[in-house]
Each structure stands twice: as C-alpha cells, then as structure tokens.
Amino acid sequence: MPNHSPSIRELEDPHKVFYTVSQVADLLSLSHGTVSNYARTGKINSIKVGGSRLISRAAYDEFIAQGARASL
C-alpha cells in the first residue's frame, strides 16, 4: 500500500473533524516530532485514540488563531 501524503486541499476540508499529527505537521510545514511534542505538552489540544494522537479541526483552528505560527 503506497504511503499517501494528503494534499492541502484534502486537509482543509471543512467537513473533516480530526487530523493526524502528520497532517497538521504538513499543514504547518513543521516536523512530525514538533507537532507531536506540541500535542503531548498541550500547546495544541489533542486526544489519544489507541496508539494515535488526533487533533480536532477546532483545536487546529484555535492554534492558528492564537498566532502560534508567527511565534515559531
């Protein structure tokens, strides 16, 4: 099975409720490790489902609205 890296268009789907850490990393042009660290430390809100950490659309939007990208 090929490794599918979603496009920005797919990630910005207004109907999408949750993103993976990798998807948010792609959107923010950050490494997976950086976004994973932000999620673990609460800098971006997330939930853990099984072995995966998911970030809600609302948490992503809030992170952006707080100007987090500008402070990186």
The first five atom37 places (N, CA, C, CB, O) and aatype in JSON, in Angstrom:
{
  "aatype": [12, 14, 2, 8, 15, 14, 15, 9, 1, 6, 10, 6, 3, 14, 8, 11, 19, 13, 18, 16, 19, 15, 5, 19, 0, 3, 10, 10, 15, 10, 15, 8, 7, 16, 19, 15, 2, 18, 0, 1, 16, 7, 11, 9, 2, 15, 9, 11, 19, 7, 7, 15, 1, 10, 9, 15, 1, 0, 0, 18, 3, 6, 13, 9, 0, 5, 7, 0, 1, 0, 15, 10],
  "atom_mask": [
    [1, 1, 1, 1, 1],
    [1, 1, 1, 1, 1],
    [1, 1, 1, 1, 1],
    [1, 1, 1, 1, 1],
    [1, 1, 1, 1, 1],
    [1, 1, 1, 1, 1],
    [1, 1, 1, 1, 1],
    [1, 1, 1, 1, 1],
    [1, 1, 1, 1, 1],
    [1, 1, 1, 1, 1],
    [1, 1, 1, 1, 1],
    [1, 1, 1, 1, 1],
    [1, 1, 1, 1, 1],
    [1, 1, 1, 1, 1],
    [1, 1, 1, 1, 1],
    [1, 1, 1, 1, 1],
    [1, 1, 1, 1, 1],
    [1, 1, 1, 1, 1],
    [1, 1, 1, 1, 1],
    [1, 1, 1, 1, 1],
    [1, 1, 1, 1, 1],
    [1, 1, 1, 1, 1],
    [1, 1, 1, 1, 1],
    [1, 1, 1, 1, 1],
    [1, 1, 1, 1, 1],
    [1, 1, 1, 1, 1],
    [1, 1, 1, 1, 1],
    [1, 1, 1, 1, 1],
    [1, 1, 1, 1, 1],
    [1, 1, 1, 1, 1],
    [1, 1, 1, 1, 1],
    [1, 1, 1, 1, 1],
    [1, 1, 1, 0, 1],
    [1, 1, 1, 1, 1],
    [1, 1, 1, 1, 1],
    [1, 1, 1, 1, 1],
    [1, 1, 1, 1, 1],
    [1, 1, 1, 1, 1],
    [1, 1, 1, 1, 1],
    [1, 1, 1, 1, 1],
    [1, 1, 1, 1, 1],
    [1, 1, 1, 0, 1],
    [1, 1, 1, 1, 1],
    [1, 1, 1, 1, 1],
    [1, 1, 1, 1, 1],
    [1, 1, 1, 1, 1],
    [1, 1, 1, 1, 1],
    [1, 1, 1, 1, 1],
    [1, 1, 1, 1, 1],
    [1, 1, 1, 0, 1],
    [1, 1, 1, 0, 1],
    [1, 1, 1, 1, 1],
    [1, 1, 1, 1, 1],
    [1, 1, 1, 1, 1],
    [1, 1, 1, 1, 1],
    [1, 1, 1, 1, 1],
    [1, 1, 1, 1, 1],
    [1, 1, 1, 1, 1],
    [1, 1, 1, 1, 1],
    [1, 1, 1, 1, 1],
    [1, 1, 1, 1, 1],
    [1, 1, 1, 1, 1],
    [1, 1, 1, 1, 1],
    [1, 1, 1, 1, 1],
    [1, 1, 1, 1, 1],
    [1, 1, 1, 1, 1],
    [1, 1, 1, 0, 1],
    [1, 1, 1, 1, 1],
    [1, 1, 1, 1, 1],
    [1, 1, 1, 1, 1],
    [1, 1, 1, 1, 1],
    [1, 1, 1, 1, 1]
  ],
  "atom_positions": [
    [[0.85, -1.18, 0.0], [0.0, 0.0, 0.0], [0.89, 1.24, 0.0], [-0.96, 0.0, 1.23], [1.75, 1.38, 0.88]],
    [[0.72, 2.14, -0.95], [1.57, 3.33, -1.02], [1.3, 4.28, 0.14], [1.35, 4.06, -2.34], [0.19, 4.36, 0.67]],
    [[2.34, 4.99, 0.53], [2.21, 5.99, 1.58], [1.59, 7.24, 0.96], [3.59, 6.32, 2.25], [2.23, 7.9, 0.14]],
    [[0.38, 7.55, 1.34], [-0.36, 8.68, 0.75], [-0.17, 9.91, 1.61], [-1.85, 8.34, 0.61], [-0.57, 9.93, 2.78]],
    [[0.44, 10.92, 1.06], [0.59, 12.19, 1.74], [-0.53, 13.1, 1.25], [2.0, 12.83, 1.49], [-0.54, 13.48, 0.08]],
    [[-1.48, 13.45, 2.12], [-2.63, 14.23, 1.67], [-2.24, 15.63, 1.21], [-3.64, 14.32, 2.78], [-1.29, 16.23, 1.71]],
    [[-3.0, 16.11, 0.25], [-2.78, 17.46, -0.25], [-3.37, 18.47, 0.72], [-3.39, 17.63, -1.67], [-4.2, 18.12, 1.57]],
    [[-2.96, 19.71, 0.58], [-3.51, 20.79, 1.42], [-5.02, 20.87, 1.21], [-2.84, 22.14, 1.09], [-5.76, 21.11, 2.16]],
    [[-5.48, 20.68, -0.01], [-6.91, 20.73, -0.3], [-7.65, 19.69, 0.54], [-7.18, 20.51, -1.81], [-8.71, 19.98, 1.11]],
    [[-7.11, 18.47, 0.61], [-7.74, 17.42, 1.42], [-7.73, 17.8, 2.89], [-7.03, 16.08, 1.21], [-8.71, 17.55, 3.6]],
    [[-6.65, 18.38, 3.36], [-6.52, 18.72, 4.77], [-7.42, 19.88, 5.17], [-5.09, 19.05, 5.09], [-7.84, 19.96, 6.32]],
    [[-7.71, 20.76, 4.25], [-8.53, 21.91, 4.57], [-10.01, 21.66, 4.36], [-8.1, 23.09, 3.74], [-10.81, 22.6, 4.34]],
    [[-10.4, 20.4, 4.2], [-11.8, 20.01, 4.05], [-12.58, 20.47, 5.27], [-11.93, 18.47, 3.85], [-12.29, 20.03, 6.38]],
    [[-13.57, 21.36, 5.1], [-14.31, 21.88, 6.25], [-15.13, 20.82, 6.97], [-15.22, 22.99, 5.81], [-15.58, 21.04, 8.1]],
    [[-15.32, 19.66, 6.34], [-16.11, 18.6, 6.96], [-15.24, 17.63, 7.77], [-16.86, 17.83, 5.89], [-15.76, 16.77, 8.47]],
    [[-13.94, 17.79, 7.66], [-13.03, 16.91, 8.4], [-13.04, 17.32, 9.86], [-11.57, 16.96, 7.8], [-12.87, 18.5, 10.18]],
    [[-13.22, 16.37, 10.75], [-13.34, 16.67, 12.17], [-12.0, 16.53, 12.9], [-14.36, 15.75, 12.81], [-11.69, 17.33, 13.78]],
    [[-11.2, 15.52, 12.53], [-9.92, 15.28, 13.19], [-8.81, 15.14, 12.17], [-9.99, 14.04, 14.06], [-9.02, 14.65, 11.06]],
    [[-7.62, 15.57, 12.57], [-6.41, 15.42, 11.76], [-5.41, 14.57, 12.55], [-5.8, 16.81, 11.39], [-5.43, 14.56, 13.78]],
    [[-4.55, 13.88, 11.84], [-3.44, 13.19, 12.49], [-2.33, 14.21, 12.74], [-2.92, 12.0, 11.61], [-2.34, 15.31, 12.19]],
    [[-1.39, 13.83, 13.57], [-0.23, 14.69, 13.83], [0.5, 14.97, 12.52], [0.72, 14.04, 14.87], [0.93, 16.1, 12.28]],
    [[0.65, 13.95, 11.69], [1.35, 14.13, 10.4], [0.63, 15.12, 9.5], [1.48, 12.79, 9.69], [1.28, 15.93, 8.83]],
    [[-0.69, 15.08, 9.47], [-1.44, 16.01, 8.64], [-1.26, 17.44, 9.12], [-2.93, 15.64, 8.63], [-1.07, 18.35, 8.31]],
    [[-1.32, 17.66, 10.43], [-1.12, 19.0, 10.98], [0.31, 19.46, 10.72], [-1.43, 19.03, 12.5], [0.54, 20.62, 10.4]],
    [[1.27, 18.56, 10.84], [2.66, 18.91, 10.55], [2.8, 19.37, 9.1], [3.59, 17.7, 10.82], [3.49, 20.35, 8.83]],
    [[2.15, 18.67, 8.17], [2.18, 19.08, 6.77], [1.55, 20.46, 6.58], [1.46, 18.05, 5.89], [2.09, 21.3, 5.86]],
    [[0.41, 20.69, 7.22], [-0.26, 21.99, 7.08], [0.6, 23.13, 7.6], [-1.59, 21.96, 7.83], [0.6, 24.22, 7.02]],
    [[1.32, 22.89, 8.68], [2.11, 23.95, 9.31], [3.56, 23.98, 8.84], [2.09, 23.77, 10.8], [4.35, 24.82, 9.27]],
    [[3.91, 23.07, 7.95], [5.3, 22.93, 7.48], [6.26, 22.74, 8.65], [5.71, 24.17, 6.67], [7.33, 23.35, 8.71]],
    [[5.86, 21.88, 9.58], [6.67, 21.53, 10.73], [6.95, 20.04, 10.7], [5.97, 21.94, 12.06], [6.31, 19.29, 9.95]],
    [[7.9, 19.6, 11.49], [8.18, 18.17, 11.56], [7.1, 17.46, 12.38], [9.58, 17.91, 12.17], [6.42, 18.07, 13.21]],
    [[6.97, 16.17, 12.13], [6.04, 15.35, 12.89], [6.39, 15.42, 14.37], [6.07, 13.88, 12.38], [5.5, 15.51, 15.21]],
    [[7.68, 15.37, 14.69], [8.13, 15.41, 16.08], [7.74, 16.69, 16.8], [0.0, 0.0, 0.0], [7.37, 16.66, 17.97]],
    [[7.83, 17.82, 16.1], [7.47, 19.1, 16.7], [5.99, 19.14, 17.04], [7.83, 20.27, 15.76], [5.61, 19.52, 18.15]],
    [[5.14, 18.75, 16.09], [3.69, 18.77, 16.33], [3.33, 17.74, 17.4], [2.91, 18.49, 15.01], [2.46, 17.99, 18.23]],
    [[3.98, 16.6, 17.37], [3.73, 15.58, 18.39], [4.08, 16.12, 19.78], [4.55, 14.3, 18.09], [3.35, 15.89, 20.74]],
    [[5.18, 16.83, 19.88], [5.58, 17.45, 21.14], [4.57, 18.5, 21.57], [6.98, 18.07, 21.01], [4.2, 18.56, 22.75]],
    [[4.12, 19.34, 20.64], [3.1, 20.34, 20.96], [1.84, 19.67, 21.5], [2.76, 21.19, 19.72], [1.24, 20.15, 22.46]],
    [[1.45, 18.56, 20.9], [0.25, 17.84, 21.33], [0.45, 17.22, 22.71], [-0.13, 16.76, 20.3], [-0.43, 17.3, 23.57]],
    [[1.6, 16.6, 22.94], [1.88, 15.97, 24.24], [1.93, 16.99, 25.37], [3.2, 15.19, 24.18], [1.5, 16.71, 26.48]],
    [[2.46, 18.17, 25.08], [2.62, 19.19, 26.12], [1.43, 20.13, 26.25], [3.86, 20.0, 25.85], [1.4, 20.98, 27.14]],
    [[0.44, 19.98, 25.37], [-0.76, 20.8, 25.46], [-0.69, 22.12, 24.71], [0.0, 0.0, 0.0], [-1.61, 22.93, 24.8]],
    [[0.38, 22.35, 23.97], [0.47, 23.59, 23.2], [-0.6, 23.6, 22.1], [1.89, 23.74, 22.57], [-1.1, 24.66, 21.72]],
    [[-0.95, 22.41, 21.62], [-2.1, 22.25, 20.73], [-2.92, 21.12, 21.34], [-1.66, 21.94, 19.22], [-2.38, 20.06, 21.66]],
    [[-4.21, 21.34, 21.51], [-5.07, 20.35, 22.13], [-5.2, 19.12, 21.24], [-6.45, 20.93, 22.43], [-5.3, 19.23, 20.02]],
    [[-5.2, 17.96, 21.87], [-5.32, 16.71, 21.13], [-5.96, 15.65, 22.02], [-3.94, 16.23, 20.62], [-6.1, 15.83, 23.23]],
    [[-6.34, 14.55, 21.38], [-6.84, 13.4, 22.12], [-6.05, 12.19, 21.67], [-8.37, 13.19, 21.89], [-5.52, 12.15, 20.55]],
    [[-5.97, 11.21, 22.53], [-5.27, 9.98, 22.18], [-6.32, 8.9, 21.97], [-4.24, 9.56, 23.29], [-7.15, 8.64, 22.85]],
    [[-6.28, 8.28, 20.81], [-7.2, 7.2, 20.46], [-6.34, 5.99, 20.14], [-8.15, 7.6, 19.25], [-5.66, 5.96, 19.12]],
    [[-6.39, 5.01, 21.01], [-5.5, 3.86, 20.84], [-4.06, 4.34, 20.91], [0.0, 0.0, 0.0], [-3.67, 4.99, 21.88]],
    [[-3.28, 4.04, 19.89], [-1.9, 4.48, 19.85], [-1.7, 5.76, 19.07], [0.0, 0.0, 0.0], [-0.56, 6.2, 18.88]],
    [[-2.79, 6.36, 18.6], [-2.68, 7.56, 17.76], [-3.14, 8.8, 18.51], [-3.5, 7.39, 16.48], [-4.04, 8.74, 19.34]],
    [[-2.5, 9.91, 18.19], [-2.91, 11.2, 18.74], [-3.61, 11.96, 17.63], [-1.68, 12.01, 19.31], [-3.09, 12.08, 16.52]],
    [[-4.81, 12.47, 17.92], [-5.6, 13.19, 16.93], [-5.83, 14.62, 17.4], [-6.94, 12.49, 16.68], [-5.97, 14.89, 18.59]],
    [[-5.87, 15.52, 16.43], [-6.07, 16.94, 16.7], [-7.35, 17.35, 16.0], [-4.84, 17.8, 16.21], [-7.5, 17.16, 14.79]],
    [[-8.27, 17.91, 16.76], [-9.56, 18.3, 16.16], [-9.39, 19.52, 15.27], [-10.59, 18.59, 17.26], [-8.43, 20.29, 15.4]],
    [[-10.32, 19.68, 14.38], [-10.33, 20.86, 13.5], [-10.38, 22.12, 14.36], [-11.54, 20.81, 12.49], [-9.7, 23.1, 14.07]],
    [[-11.2, 22.09, 15.4], [-11.33, 23.25, 16.29], [-10.01, 23.56, 16.99], [-12.44, 23.01, 17.33], [-9.63, 24.72, 17.12]],
    [[-9.3, 22.52, 17.45], [-8.01, 22.73, 18.11], [-6.99, 23.3, 17.14], [-7.49, 21.41, 18.72], [-6.21, 24.18, 17.5]],
    [[-6.99, 22.8, 15.91], [-6.09, 23.31, 14.87], [-6.4, 24.79, 14.61], [-6.23, 22.49, 13.56], [-5.49, 25.62, 14.58]],
    [[-7.68, 25.11, 14.42], [-8.08, 26.5, 14.16], [-7.7, 27.41, 15.32], [-9.59, 26.58, 13.9], [-7.25, 28.54, 15.1]],
    [[-7.89, 26.93, 16.55], [-7.53, 27.73, 17.73], [-6.02, 27.97, 17.79], [-8.01, 27.02, 19.02], [-5.58, 29.07, 18.11]],
    [[-5.25, 26.95, 17.49], [-3.79, 27.06, 17.47], [-3.35, 28.14, 16.48], [-3.15, 25.7, 17.11], [-2.49, 28.96, 16.8]],
    [[-3.94, 28.13, 15.31], [-3.63, 29.14, 14.28], [-4.09, 30.52, 14.73], [-4.29, 28.77, 12.93], [-3.36, 31.5, 14.58]],
    [[-5.29, 30.6, 15.29], [-5.84, 31.9, 15.71], [-4.99, 32.54, 16.81], [-7.27, 31.72, 16.2], [-4.93, 33.76, 16.9]],
    [[-4.36, 31.74, 17.63], [-3.52, 32.27, 18.7], [-2.2, 32.82, 18.19], [-3.25, 31.19, 19.74], [-1.38, 33.32, 18.96]],
    [[-2.0, 32.72, 16.9], [-0.78, 33.25, 16.33], [0.42, 32.36, 16.56], [0.0, 0.0, 0.0], [1.57, 32.81, 16.49]],
    [[0.16, 31.1, 16.84], [1.25, 30.17, 17.13], [2.23, 30.08, 15.97], [0.7, 28.79, 17.45], [3.44, 29.95, 16.18]],
    [[1.74, 30.15, 14.78], [2.61, 30.03, 13.62], [3.63, 31.17, 13.56], [1.79, 30.0, 12.34], [4.79, 30.96, 13.21]],
    [[3.19, 32.36, 13.91], [4.08, 33.53, 13.87], [5.16, 33.45, 14.94], [3.27, 34.82, 14.04], [6.25, 34.01, 14.78]],
    [[4.86, 32.74, 16.03], [5.83, 32.67, 17.12], [6.81, 31.52, 16.98], [5.11, 32.56, 18.43], [7.67, 31.33, 17.85]],
    [[6.69, 30.75, 15.9], [7.59, 29.59, 15.75], [8.94, 30.04, 15.41], [7.1, 28.65, 14.69], [9.84, 29.21, 15.24]]
  ]
}
